[in-house]
Amino acid sequence: MLTVTDINVYYGSIHAIKGVSFNVEQGEIVTLIGANGAGKSTILKAVSGLLRAKTGAISFLDSEIGNVAAHNIVRRGLVQVPEGRRIFLRMSVQQNLEMGNFIHKRSTMNERVDDIFTRFPRLKERRKQMGGTLSGGEQQMLAIGRALMTCPKLLMLDEPSMGLAPLLVEQIFDIIKELNESGVTILLVEQNARMALSVADRGYVLETGRTVAAAPAAELLEDEAVRRAYLGG
């Protein structure tokens, strides 16, 4: 579904991403892991059209998207849940979800909202509550729900467990597995490498803007260097 080939991304004169390549096949969960500052979020921004790669190619469903505007990338079915959730704090849960419907006809919106509430009963209980009053876990559910309103073919999740208590982290990863089992292909960026690799099919390890390892997730979990660097021994 997604093929990233030898991309180089700069912030001004800073060479942030250095010749990174990876791919995501339909039905997979693929994870990018690495320390803070390794370039994981920058890669997602480049794929989403929020940053432009200086060189290299990004292809989604066999079409080049390296120069496609971000909102049109969403229309093609490639959708990102941003780091930090970025929900609309002064809008209700219902209104946040409706904002995710912008690429679809309004006549079908209520049906999609009901689907999200079926998937996330807690959001239904809080449908009139302002987004800013939700707990961190509820806000993450809302951010995922808003993205699902677009009916994505490939969902990119940027640090979904950030700032959450361990029990909520487990809930979020259960949601990720359920989404994948329901047919959503997922590209996951996550600092919690152990949890990410436990749900993923394949993983890529990033260090200072470069890919240093790529393997099935189960192999990375057992890799001695990966264990020492990212899994606590």
C-alpha positions as CSV (number, residue, x, y, z in Angstrom):
1,M,0.0,0.0,0.0
2,L,2.7,2.5,1.0
3,T,6.2,2.6,-0.3
4,V,8.8,5.1,0.9
5,T,12.0,5.1,-1.1
6,D,15.3,6.8,0.0
7,I,13.7,10.0,1.3
8,N,15.7,12.8,2.7
9,V,14.0,15.5,4.8
10,Y,15.5,18.7,6.0
11,Y,14.5,21.3,8.6
12,G,16.3,24.3,7.1
13,S,20.0,23.2,7.1
14,I,19.4,20.3,9.5
15,H,19.3,16.9,7.7
16,A,16.6,15.1,9.7
17,I,15.9,12.1,7.6
18,K,18.7,10.4,5.7
19,G,17.8,8.0,3.0
20,V,15.0,6.1,4.8
21,S,13.1,3.4,2.9
22,F,10.3,1.2,4.1
23,N,7.0,-0.3,2.9
24,V,3.6,-1.2,4.4
25,E,1.6,-4.0,2.9
26,Q,-2.2,-4.2,3.0
27,G,-3.5,-5.7,6.3
28,E,-0.2,-5.2,8.2
29,I,0.7,-3.4,11.3
30,V,4.2,-1.9,10.7
31,T,6.0,0.0,13.4
32,L,8.8,2.5,13.4
33,I,10.7,2.5,16.7
34,G,13.6,4.5,18.0
35,A,14.7,7.0,20.6
36,N,13.2,10.4,20.9
37,G,14.6,12.5,18.1
38,A,15.3,9.6,15.8
39,G,13.0,11.0,13.1
40,K,9.9,8.9,13.5
41,S,7.4,11.7,13.6
42,T,9.2,13.6,10.8
43,I,8.7,10.6,8.5
44,L,5.0,10.5,9.2
45,K,4.7,14.2,8.5
46,A,6.5,13.7,5.2
47,V,4.2,10.8,4.2
48,S,1.2,12.9,5.3
49,G,2.2,15.9,3.1
50,L,2.9,18.2,6.1
51,L,6.6,18.2,5.2
52,R,8.2,17.7,1.8
53,A,11.0,15.3,1.2
54,K,13.9,17.0,-0.6
55,T,14.7,13.8,-2.5
56,G,13.2,10.3,-2.7
57,A,9.8,9.0,-3.5
58,I,6.6,8.3,-1.5
59,S,4.0,6.1,-3.2
60,F,0.5,5.2,-1.9
61,L,-1.7,2.6,-3.7
62,D,0.7,2.8,-6.7
63,S,0.4,6.6,-7.0
64,E,3.2,9.1,-6.2
65,I,2.1,11.4,-3.4
66,G,5.3,13.2,-2.6
67,N,3.9,16.5,-4.0
68,V,0.2,16.0,-3.2
69,A,-1.4,18.4,-0.7
70,A,-2.1,17.0,2.7
71,H,-5.9,17.3,2.5
72,N,-5.9,15.4,-0.8
73,I,-3.7,12.7,0.7
74,V,-6.5,12.2,3.3
75,R,-9.0,12.0,0.5
76,R,-7.0,9.1,-1.0
77,G,-7.4,7.2,2.3
78,L,-4.1,7.9,4.1
79,V,-4.9,9.4,7.4
80,Q,-2.7,10.4,10.4
81,V,-3.6,10.6,14.1
82,P,-1.1,13.2,15.3
83,E,1.3,13.1,18.2
84,G,-0.3,14.8,21.2
85,R,-3.8,13.9,20.0
86,R,-4.6,17.5,18.7
87,I,-8.3,17.3,19.2
88,F,-10.4,20.4,19.3
89,L,-10.5,21.2,23.0
90,R,-13.4,23.7,22.9
91,M,-15.7,21.5,20.8
92,S,-17.8,18.6,22.0
93,V,-16.9,14.9,21.3
94,Q,-19.7,14.8,18.7
95,Q,-18.4,18.0,17.0
96,N,-14.8,16.6,16.9
97,L,-16.0,13.5,15.2
98,E,-18.1,15.5,12.7
99,M,-14.9,17.4,11.8
100,G,-13.5,14.1,10.5
101,N,-16.3,13.8,8.0
102,F,-15.1,16.6,5.8
103,I,-14.3,14.4,2.8
104,H,-17.7,12.6,2.9
105,K,-21.3,13.6,2.3
106,R,-23.1,15.1,5.3
107,S,-26.0,12.7,4.6
108,T,-23.9,9.7,5.7
109,M,-22.3,11.4,8.7
110,N,-24.6,10.2,11.4
111,E,-24.2,6.6,10.4
112,R,-20.4,7.0,10.7
113,V,-20.7,8.7,14.1
114,D,-22.8,5.9,15.3
115,D,-20.2,3.4,14.1
116,I,-17.5,5.3,16.2
117,F,-19.8,5.3,19.2
118,T,-20.3,1.5,18.8
119,R,-16.5,1.1,18.7
120,F,-15.9,3.5,21.6
121,P,-18.9,3.4,24.0
122,R,-17.1,5.8,26.4
123,L,-17.2,8.5,23.7
124,K,-20.9,8.0,23.3
125,E,-21.4,8.5,27.0
126,R,-19.5,11.8,26.7
127,R,-20.8,12.9,23.3
128,K,-21.8,16.4,24.5
129,Q,-18.7,16.9,26.7
130,M,-16.0,19.3,25.6
131,G,-12.9,17.6,24.3
132,G,-10.7,19.5,26.7
133,T,-12.4,18.0,29.7
134,L,-11.7,14.4,28.7
135,S,-9.0,12.2,30.2
136,G,-5.9,11.5,28.2
137,G,-7.0,8.1,27.2
138,E,-10.4,9.4,26.2
139,Q,-8.8,12.1,24.1
140,Q,-6.7,9.5,22.3
141,M,-9.8,7.5,21.6
142,L,-11.4,10.6,20.2
143,A,-8.4,11.4,18.0
144,I,-8.6,7.9,16.6
145,G,-12.3,8.1,16.2
146,R,-12.0,11.4,14.3
147,A,-9.5,9.8,11.9
148,L,-11.8,6.7,11.4
149,M,-14.6,9.1,10.3
150,T,-12.6,9.4,7.0
151,C,-12.8,5.6,6.4
152,P,-9.0,5.3,6.0
153,K,-7.3,2.7,4.0
154,L,-4.1,3.2,5.9
155,L,-4.1,4.7,9.4
156,M,-0.9,6.3,10.8
157,L,-0.6,6.6,14.5
158,D,2.0,8.9,16.0
159,E,2.9,8.1,19.7
160,P,-0.6,6.9,20.7
161,S,0.5,5.9,24.2
162,M,2.3,9.1,25.0
163,G,1.5,10.5,28.5
164,L,-0.9,7.6,29.4
165,A,-1.0,5.5,32.5
166,P,0.1,1.8,31.9
167,L,-3.5,0.5,32.0
168,L,-4.6,3.0,29.4
169,V,-1.6,2.1,27.3
170,E,-2.8,-1.5,27.2
171,Q,-6.3,-0.3,26.2
172,I,-5.0,1.8,23.3
173,F,-2.9,-1.1,22.0
174,D,-6.0,-3.4,22.3
175,I,-7.8,-0.8,20.1
176,I,-5.0,-0.9,17.6
177,K,-5.2,-4.7,17.3
178,E,-9.0,-4.6,17.0
179,L,-8.8,-1.9,14.2
180,N,-6.3,-4.0,12.3
181,E,-8.4,-7.2,12.7
182,S,-11.3,-5.2,11.3
183,G,-9.4,-4.5,8.1
184,V,-7.5,-1.3,8.8
185,T,-3.8,-1.3,7.7
186,I,-1.7,0.6,10.3
187,L,1.7,2.4,10.4
188,L,2.6,2.9,14.0
189,V,5.2,5.3,15.4
190,E,5.8,4.6,19.1
191,Q,8.5,5.1,21.8
192,N,7.1,2.2,23.8
193,A,9.0,-0.3,21.6
194,R,8.0,-3.4,23.5
195,M,4.3,-2.7,23.1
196,A,4.6,-1.6,19.5
197,L,6.6,-4.8,18.5
198,S,4.1,-7.0,20.5
199,V,1.2,-5.9,18.1
200,A,3.2,-5.3,14.9
201,D,3.9,-7.7,12.0
202,R,7.2,-6.0,11.1
203,G,9.3,-3.2,12.5
204,Y,12.0,-0.7,11.4
205,V,14.5,0.7,13.9
206,L,15.6,4.3,13.5
207,E,18.6,6.1,14.8
208,T,19.3,9.8,14.1
209,G,17.3,9.8,10.9
210,R,18.5,6.5,9.5
211,T,17.1,3.0,9.4
212,V,19.5,0.7,11.3
213,A,17.4,-2.5,11.4
214,A,14.4,-4.0,9.7
215,A,12.8,-7.4,10.5
216,P,9.7,-9.2,11.6
217,A,8.5,-7.8,14.9
218,A,9.0,-11.1,16.7
219,E,12.7,-11.1,15.6
220,L,13.3,-7.6,16.8
221,L,11.8,-8.4,20.2
222,E,14.5,-11.1,20.5
223,D,17.4,-9.1,19.0
224,E,20.0,-8.5,21.7
225,A,21.0,-5.0,20.4
226,V,17.4,-3.9,20.2
227,R,16.6,-5.3,23.6
228,R,19.5,-3.4,25.2
229,A,18.7,-0.1,23.4
230,Y,14.9,0.0,23.5
231,L,13.5,-2.8,25.6
232,G,15.3,-2.4,28.9
233,G,17.6,-5.4,28.5
